[in-house]
C-alpha cells in the first residue's frame, strides 16, 4: 500500500501523470442529506423560501466538479466531458444524492465526483437551514470508478465482516443474552428467540458501526443489552446494509427487509436499534456462531 501524494521524504507532492496514457475515465459518488421529514415535505411542495432547492444544488455540484483542482490542492485540472447529478427523496427525511463524472484524461475523476456530491449537499443545507440547523450531511463516498491502471472498482464488492455475538431472549420485552451460537431456521428466525416467527422481522441484526452515531454521553450510560439484537455484526459499512441486500452469515442466508423499527424507543435506543437496526428474513437456514464470516452478496 502506497501514498502516491507523498515523496520519498514524506512531503506532499502533485503526482506526475505525464507518462500515463489518456483513457476514458468515469466515477460515481453518493451522499445523503438527512433532515426533519417536514422540511422534505416543504421541499417537495416548492415552499422553501430560497427557491428550487434541487435545481440549485445540481448546478452547484456541476460547478464544483469543474473547479475541483481549485478546492483540493493536489488534484490535477481536468477537462470533464460530463457531470450529472440525481436526487432521490426517501421516506424518513433523507435526500440521496448521486453524481456521475466522465472525462478522457490521464488521471481519474473520483475527486470530481466526490466534490460534486459534497457541494450539492452543502447547497441543500444552505437553502433549508432556515427551517432547521439540525440537518446532517453523511455517507459521502465513492461508489464506482472505471479507467486507469487500477481498473474497475465497485464499492459493494468483496466486503466481508464477522459475527460478534449471537443473542436470544426467551420472552419479549426482555433483554437478549449472548449465547455465542445458534441455528437460523428458514422462514422463521433464530431458534429459541421469542421474536422469531412467520413475519417480516424474523431476524434482527445490529451493526456495531452504528455506535459511532450515538452521542458520547449516551454511549457511556448504555449497556450491551440495550443494543443487542439476534446478531451483532461488524465490518460492513452501514451504507451497504440496505433494504434488499443479502448476507451470507455462517451457513445461513439472510435478506434485509427493513432498517429501523419505524418508531423511536426510550433511553439510548433511539440513537441505534430504533434507527440503525436491520431486520429481515431467513432465506436459507444454517448454523451461526461468534466469529463466523458475514459476506455481502448484493
C-alpha positions in Angstrom: 0.0 0.0 0.0 1.5 3.3 -1.1 0.5 7.0 -0.7 1.3 8.5 -4.1 0.9 12.1 -2.9 4.0 11.9 -0.7 7.6 12.0 -1.9 10.4 9.9 -0.5 10.9 12.4 2.3 7.2 12.4 3.3 6.4 15.8 1.8 3.3 16.5 -0.2 3.5 16.5 -4.0 1.4 16.5 -7.1 1.7 13.2 -8.9 3.4 13.3 -12.3 0.9 11.8 -14.7 2.6 13.0 -17.9 3.7 9.4 -18.9 0.2 7.9 -18.4 -2.0 7.3 -21.5 -5.2 9.2 -22.0 -8.1 6.8 -21.4 -11.9 7.1 -20.7 -12.5 7.7 -17.0 -15.7 7.5 -15.1 -16.6 7.8 -11.4 -19.9 7.7 -9.4 -20.2 9.0 -5.9 -23.1 9.4 -3.5 -24.0 11.3 -0.3 -27.0 11.8 1.9 -28.7 14.8 3.5 -30.8 13.9 6.5 -33.5 16.3 7.8 -36.8 16.5 9.6 -39.4 14.9 7.2 -41.4 18.1 7.5 -38.7 20.0 5.8 -38.6 17.5 3.0 -42.3 18.0 2.6 -41.7 21.7 2.1 -39.1 20.9 -0.5 -41.4 18.6 -2.4 -44.1 21.3 -2.4 -41.8 24.0 -3.5 -42.3 26.0 -0.4 -38.6 26.5 0.6 -38.1 30.3 0.8 -34.9 30.4 -1.2 -36.4 28.6 -4.2 -36.0 25.4 -6.2 -33.5 23.6 -3.9 -32.6 20.6 -6.1 -32.1 22.6 -9.3 -29.8 25.0 -7.5 -28.0 22.0 -5.8 -27.5 20.3 -9.1 -25.9 23.4 -10.7 -23.7 23.8 -7.6 -22.5 20.2 -8.0 -21.7 20.7 -11.7 -19.8 24.0 -11.0 -17.9 22.5 -8.1 -16.8 19.4 -10.1 -15.3 21.7 -12.7 -13.3 23.6 -10.0 -12.1 20.6 -8.1 -8.4 21.4 -8.6 -9.1 24.8 -7.0 -10.6 23.2 -3.9 -8.4 20.1 -3.4 -4.8 21.3 -3.5 -3.0 18.3 -5.2 -5.7 17.5 -7.8 -4.9 17.9 -11.5 -7.1 20.4 -13.5 -9.1 18.2 -15.8 -11.3 18.7 -18.9 -14.6 17.0 -17.9 -16.8 15.7 -20.6 -19.9 15.1 -18.4 -21.1 15.9 -14.9 -24.5 14.8 -13.9 -26.3 14.7 -10.5 -29.5 12.9 -9.5 -31.6 13.3 -6.3 -33.8 10.7 -4.6 -36.2 11.8 -1.9 -36.6 8.9 0.6 -39.1 8.3 3.4 -37.9 9.4 6.8 -36.4 12.8 5.6 -33.4 11.7 3.6 -32.2 13.0 0.2 -29.8 10.7 -1.5 -27.5 12.5 -4.0 -25.6 10.7 -6.7 -23.1 12.2 -9.1 -21.5 10.7 -12.3 -18.5 12.3 -13.8 -16.7 11.4 -17.1 -13.5 12.5 -18.8 -10.9 11.4 -21.3 -7.8 12.1 -19.2 -4.5 10.8 -17.7 -5.9 10.5 -14.2 -9.2 9.6 -12.7 -12.3 11.7 -11.8 -13.1 10.3 -8.4 -12.4 13.5 -6.6 -14.6 15.4 -9.1 -17.5 13.1 -8.4 -17.0 13.4 -4.6 -16.7 17.2 -4.8 -19.9 17.4 -6.9 -21.9 15.4 -4.2 -20.4 17.5 -1.4 -21.2 20.8 -3.0 -24.8 19.7 -3.8 -25.3 18.5 -0.2 -24.0 21.8 1.2 -26.3 23.7 -1.1 -29.3 21.7 0.1 -28.2 22.5 3.7 -27.8 26.2 2.9 -31.2 26.5 1.3 -33.0 24.6 4.1 -31.1 25.8 7.2 -33.7 28.5 7.9 -36.1 25.7 8.7 -33.6 23.8 10.9 -29.9 23.8 11.7 -30.0 20.1 12.6 -29.7 18.9 9.0 -27.0 16.3 8.7 -24.7 15.5 5.7 -23.5 12.0 5.8 -22.3 9.0 3.8 -20.3 10.8 1.1 -18.3 8.1 -0.7 -17.1 6.7 -4.0 -19.5 4.0 -5.4 -17.7 3.1 -8.6 -14.8 4.1 -10.9 -13.6 3.0 -14.3 -10.5 3.6 -16.3 -6.8 3.7 -15.5 -4.3 1.1 -14.2 -6.3 0.2 -11.1 -9.2 -1.0 -13.2 -12.9 -1.2 -12.3 -13.8 -0.5 -8.7 -17.2 -1.2 -7.2 -17.6 -0.3 -3.5 -20.0 -3.1 -2.7 -17.8 -5.9 -4.0 -15.6 -8.1 -1.7 -16.9 -6.7 1.6 -16.8 -9.1 4.5 -17.5 -8.8 8.2 -17.9 -11.1 11.2 -20.4 -12.1 13.8 -19.6 -10.6 17.2 -22.5 -12.0 19.2 -25.5 -14.4 18.9 -28.3 -13.2 21.2 -31.7 -14.5 22.2 -34.4 -13.7 24.6 -36.9 -16.4 25.5 -39.6 -13.7 26.2 -40.5 -10.4 24.6 -39.6 -7.2 26.4 -36.6 -9.0 28.0 -33.0 -8.0 27.1 -31.3 -10.5 24.9 -28.3 -12.5 26.1 -25.3 -13.7 24.2 -25.4 -17.5 23.7 -22.5 -17.4 21.2 -24.1 -19.8 18.7 -27.4 -20.8 17.3 -29.4 -22.0 14.4 -31.2 -19.8 11.9 -34.3 -21.6 10.7 -35.5 -20.8 7.1 -38.6 -18.7 7.1 -38.6 -18.4 10.9 -35.5 -16.8 12.5 -33.2 -17.7 15.4 -34.4 -20.8 17.1 -35.2 -20.1 20.8 -35.8 -16.4 20.4 -39.2 -15.0 21.2 -39.2 -12.7 18.2 -38.8 -15.4 15.6 -41.8 -16.4 13.5 -43.5 -16.2 10.2 -43.4 -12.4 9.8 -41.4 -9.6 8.2 -38.9 -9.3 11.1 -37.8 -12.9 11.6 -34.2 -12.0 12.3 -32.6 -8.8 13.7 -29.1 -7.5 13.1 -27.2 -4.7 14.8 -24.0 -3.4 13.1 -21.5 -2.2 15.7 -20.5 0.6 13.3 -23.8 2.3 14.3 -22.4 3.0 17.7 -20.5 5.9 16.2 -23.8 7.7 15.7 -24.6 7.6 19.5 -23.6 10.8 21.4 -20.8 10.1 23.8 -22.8 11.0 26.9 -25.5 8.5 25.9 -23.0 5.8 25.0 -21.3 5.9 28.3 -24.5 5.1 30.1 -25.5 2.2 27.8 -25.1 -1.5 28.5 -24.7 -4.1 25.8 -28.3 -5.4 26.4 -29.6 -2.1 25.2 -28.4 -2.7 21.7 -28.3 -6.4 21.4 -30.3 -7.9 18.5 -30.2 -11.5 17.3 -26.9 -11.0 15.6 -24.3 -8.3 16.4 -22.0 -7.9 13.4 -19.1 -5.7 12.4 -17.0 -4.9 9.4 -19.7 -4.0 6.8 -20.3 -0.2 6.2 -23.8 1.0 7.2 -24.3 2.3 3.7 -24.0 -1.2 2.3 -26.6 -2.7 4.7 -29.6 -1.6 2.6 -33.0 -3.0 2.1 -32.9 -5.8 -0.4 -29.2 -6.7 0.4 -28.5 -10.4 1.1 -25.9 -11.6 3.6 -24.3 -15.0 3.9 -23.9 -15.4 7.7 -22.2 -18.6 8.7 -24.2 -21.3 6.9 -27.4 -19.2 6.6 -28.6 -16.6 4.0 -30.4 -13.5 5.3 -32.2 -10.7 3.3 -32.6 -7.3 4.8 -36.2 -6.0 4.6 -36.3 -3.1 7.0 -34.0 -0.5 8.5 -35.1 0.7 12.0 -38.3 -0.2 13.8 -40.4 2.7 12.4 -40.7 4.2 15.9 -38.3 5.6 18.5 -37.8 4.0 21.8 -36.8 5.4 25.1 -33.3 5.9 26.6 -30.3 5.2 24.4 -32.2 3.1 21.8 -33.4 6.0 19.7 -29.9 6.5 18.5 -29.2 3.0 17.4 -31.6 0.0 17.2 -34.7 2.0 16.5 -32.9 3.8 13.6 -30.0 1.6 12.6 -31.1 -2.0 13.4 -31.6 -4.2 10.4 -34.5 -6.6 10.2 -35.3 -9.3 7.7 -36.0 -12.9 6.8 -34.0 -16.1 6.7 -33.8 -17.4 3.1 -31.6 -20.4 3.9 -31.2 -22.0 7.3 -28.0 -22.9 9.0 -25.7 -22.7 12.0 -24.2 -19.4 13.0 -21.7 -18.6 15.8 -19.4 -15.9 17.1 -16.5 -15.4 14.6 -18.4 -16.6 11.6 -17.9 -14.6 8.4 -20.6 -12.2 7.1 -20.4 -11.8 3.4 -22.3 -9.1 1.4 -23.8 -10.8 -1.6 -25.7 -7.9 -3.2 
